[in-house]
């Protein structure tokens, strides 16, 4: 799997502090840097969900199976791709009975 991970990214964690009005102000701090990954950004591909709805494919990133990540994290492209991406879903992919890698559905943060 390692030879397929040709890009590098940072995984950031969301933190918050309250302002004077007790409203949260969010920021991101680096949780992991130099993470081996593979970024994929299909353009114009449509797929059909189980519900029958058609949606446009979204950017994805592939990570090693032991990487710790969740939907509260954010991906930042470092090598091979750029930009900040919100994690919409973390999918564990299996090879037989063992977890092989993680596949994350992303949305670009503007």
C-alpha positions in Angstrom: 0.0 0.0 0.0 2.8 2.4 0.8 4.0 2.7 -2.8 0.5 3.9 -3.8 0.6 6.8 -1.3 2.4 9.3 -3.5 1.1 12.5 -1.8 1.6 14.1 1.6 -0.9 16.0 3.8 -1.5 17.4 7.2 -4.4 16.3 9.4 -5.7 19.1 11.6 -8.0 19.0 14.6 -10.7 21.6 15.3 -10.4 23.5 18.6 -12.6 26.2 20.0 -12.5 29.0 22.5 -15.4 31.2 23.5 -15.5 34.9 22.8 -16.8 37.6 25.2 -20.3 36.6 24.3 -19.7 32.9 25.1 -19.9 32.0 21.4 -17.3 29.4 20.1 -14.6 30.6 17.8 -13.1 27.7 15.9 -9.6 27.2 14.7 -7.4 24.3 13.5 -4.2 22.9 14.9 -1.9 20.3 13.3 -2.5 16.9 14.7 -0.3 15.0 12.2 2.1 16.3 9.6 3.8 14.6 6.7 1.1 12.0 6.4 1.5 9.7 3.4 -1.7 9.7 1.4 -3.2 9.5 -2.1 -5.5 12.3 -3.2 -8.1 11.7 -6.0 -10.4 14.4 -7.4 -12.7 13.0 -10.1 -14.3 15.6 -12.3 -17.8 15.4 -13.6 -18.4 11.7 -12.6 -21.9 11.0 -11.4 -22.8 8.0 -9.2 -26.1 6.6 -8.0 -26.7 6.3 -4.3 -28.6 3.4 -2.7 -31.6 5.8 -2.4 -31.6 6.2 -6.2 -30.3 9.8 -6.1 -27.5 10.8 -8.5 -24.7 12.8 -7.0 -21.4 14.1 -8.4 -18.3 12.3 -7.1 -16.4 14.2 -4.5 -12.7 14.4 -3.8 -11.3 11.5 -1.9 -8.1 10.7 0.0 -6.7 7.3 0.9 -4.7 6.8 4.1 -3.0 3.9 5.8 -5.3 1.7 7.9 -3.7 2.6 11.2 -4.1 6.4 10.7 -6.2 8.1 13.4 -8.8 10.4 11.8 -12.4 11.4 12.1 -15.0 13.8 10.7 -13.9 16.6 13.1 -10.5 16.7 11.5 -9.5 18.6 8.3 -7.1 17.6 5.6 -4.5 20.1 4.2 -2.7 19.3 1.0 1.1 19.6 1.3 2.7 17.6 -1.6 1.0 16.6 -4.8 -2.2 18.6 -4.1 -3.2 21.8 -2.2 -6.1 23.2 -0.4 -8.1 22.6 2.8 -10.7 19.9 2.9 -13.4 19.0 5.3 -13.9 15.3 6.0 -17.4 14.3 5.3 -17.1 10.5 5.9 -14.4 8.1 6.9 -14.8 4.7 5.2 -12.8 1.7 6.4 -11.9 -0.6 3.5 -11.1 -4.3 4.0 -9.0 -6.8 2.2 -10.7 -10.1 3.1 -10.9 -9.9 6.9 -8.3 -7.3 7.6 -8.6 -3.5 7.4 -6.5 -2.5 4.4 -6.8 1.3 4.2 -9.1 4.3 4.9 -11.0 6.2 2.2 -12.2 9.7 3.2 -14.9 11.6 1.3 -13.9 15.3 1.2 -15.3 18.7 0.4 -13.0 21.6 -0.4 -13.2 24.5 2.1 -13.3 27.8 0.3 
